[in-house]
């Protein structure tokens, strides 16, 4: 690789006594695994920089599945995430790390990721930012679903009609109620626009993205979701 790329660290893990293995999300190369030699040593100037949510310029070299970090410098302060926003940031990082292929370029998704982190830092409710990024991720993966038309008739969805989601087909008008795969027309329009004006629309979007992302995540649960569970007092 030549030149510097804008990156964010997704995850770090120790390697030997002084080094780190980094999973990063880069603007041009997508998800990349890097060996940061000596990054944990006392004299390293990288300790504070190689952290999640800090925008970096990064350069690496080598071949294969793991590259060698050559240069890393922060280009801004770490985004100020705390509480639910911090947990949500870890969730985004785990989602990117689990779902997108190593070495595949997703430049548009990279900016969707930056926008999501920025929203998490600015607003109290993380849910809209999470849903927008999940939908952007599905788009990047080629998950093409028409939210605005009935898959059976081709007619535009109606706000108060109910629609049954059928995988690889879309949404079909249905008289069923209170089913996990049933969505109101106004909920589908909100998902298509990625703008949620009601709690119900946000819940519907979460329900849909959970269904749609499940095949990509497999049977292994996301560790970051455990952070949102209420903790029992010991």
N, C-alpha and C positions, 0 to 999 in steps of 0.2 A: 504494500500500500504506500502511496506517495501523498504527502501533504497531511494537513490536519483536518479532522472531522469534528463536527459538533456531536457531543455524546452526553448521555446520562448513565451513571452506574445503576444497574438493576439489583445486583447482589454481589457480595464479596464473601470469600471464604479463605481461611489461612492455608498457606502452603509452606512447608518447611518452617524454619525458625524465623525467617525474616521476610518471606514473600507472601503475595496474595494472588488468588485467582479471581478475576473480575468477569462478570457478565455485564456487558454494556449494550445500550441501544443507541446506535449511531444513525446519523441523518442519511448517509449514502449506502452503508453496508448492512444496515439492519442490526440484528442481534449478533454480537461477536464475543468470543471468549478470549481473554487476555491474561498472560502471566506478567504480573508486576513484580519484577525481581527487586528484592531489598526494600519493598514498600513499607514493611513493618519494622525496619531497623530504626534505632534511635536517631540516626542522622538523616533519615529520609525526609525530604520536604513535601512528600506526597500524602502523608498521613491524613491531614485535614481535608485534602481535596478529593480523595477517592471515596466519596460518600454518596449515597442516593440523594437525589433531588438537587444536586449542585451541577449547574451547566458547565461543561468542560470542552476544551479543545484537546483532542487526543490524536496521537500518531502511534502506529504499531508496524511491525514487520514480521516476516516469516510465512510459512505455508502450513497447510493442514487445518485441523479443527481448533487449534489453540495458537494464538499469535503472541509475540513478545511486545509488551508496552515499551515504547521509546520516549514518549513525551506526553505529559498531561498538565494542563494548566486551567484553573477556573476562569471563566469569563463572566462571572457574576456570583452574587451571594446565593447560598442555599435557599431554596424556597421555604418560607416560614410555615411549616406544617406542624400541627399539634393535635392531640386528641383524635377525634374521628377523621379529621383531614389527613393526619399522619397514617392512620390505619388504612385509609382509602388509597393513599399513595403506595403503600406496600402492596395492596391488592392489585393496583395497576401494574406494578413491577412484576409481580408473580404471574399475572395474566400474560404480559408480553413474553416473559421468560418461558412460559409453558406452551404458548400457542404458536408463536411465529417461528419459522425455521431459521436455523443459524445461517448467516451469510446471505439472506435474501433481502433485497433492498425494499424499504417501505418509506420513501421520503415524505409522502403525504401523511401517513400514520404517525411519523415522528412529530410532525407539527400538531397533529391531533393530541398526541401525548403531552406535548408542551402546553397546549391550551388547557388540557384537563388539569394538569398540575397547577397552572395559574389560577384556574377557577377554584380548585380546592383551597388555595392559599387566601382567596379573596372572600369566599362566601361561607356562611355557617352550615348550610345544608349541602353535603357532598353528593347527594343522590343524582341531581341532574348531570353533573360532570361525569360521574361514573357511567350513567346510562348512555350519554353521548359518545364516550370513548368506546364502550362495548359495541355500539352500533357501527362506529367508524372501523373498529377492528374486524367486525363481520364483513363490512364492505371490502376491506383490504384483502380478506381471505377469499373473496369472490362469492360470498353468500348472498345471492341475488333473490330478494323477495319483494314482491309488489304489495305494499301496504294499502294502496289507494284504490285497488279494483278487486272485485270478487273474482276469484280464480275459476269459479264455475260459469258465471254469466258474462264476465267482462265489464259489468256495470260498476260505476264508481261506488265506493262504500258509503253507506248512509250513517249519520252520526249515532242514531239510536238502535240500529240493527245490530244483531249479534253474529259473529263470524267464527267458524271453527278453523283452527290452524292445522293444516296438513303438511307434514314435512315434505320438501321437494316439490310441493304444489302451490302452496300459498294459503289464502284465507277464503273460505267458502261460507256463504250465507247459511245460517243454521238457526233452528228454534230452540236449541239446547241452552240451558242456563247453568250458572254456578259450576262450571267445569274449568279445569286448569288450562285447557286449550281454547277456551272461548274468550273472545275479545269484542268490545264494543267498537263501532265504527269510529267514534270520536277518539278512542284510544289509539287506533291504528293510524289516524291522521296525525296525532301528536307524535307517535313514534317516527313516522315518515319525515316530519318537520324537525324532529329532535328538539321540540319545544313543549314543555309540560306545564300546563296552567293549573292542574288539580293534582291532589294526592293520588287519586284513582289512576290517573294517566301515568304517573311515575311508577306506581305499583305494577301496572300492566306492562310497562316497558321493562321493568326488572324481571317480571315473570317470563316475558318473551326472550330476553337475552340469556336467562338461565337455561331455557329450553334449547336455544340455538347454539350456545357455546358448549353444551354438555358433550357432544360428540368430539369436539376438539380437545377437551380436558381429560377425557377418559374416566376411569373409575377412581382415580386418585383425587381426594378432596384438596381444595386450596387451603394452605395453612393460614394465609392472611385472613380468611373468613372467620377463623376462630377468635381473632382479636375483637370482633364485634359482638361476640357472645357475652351476656352478662356474667360477671364473675361472682362466684359464691364466696361468702366470707368463711374463713377457716376458724 
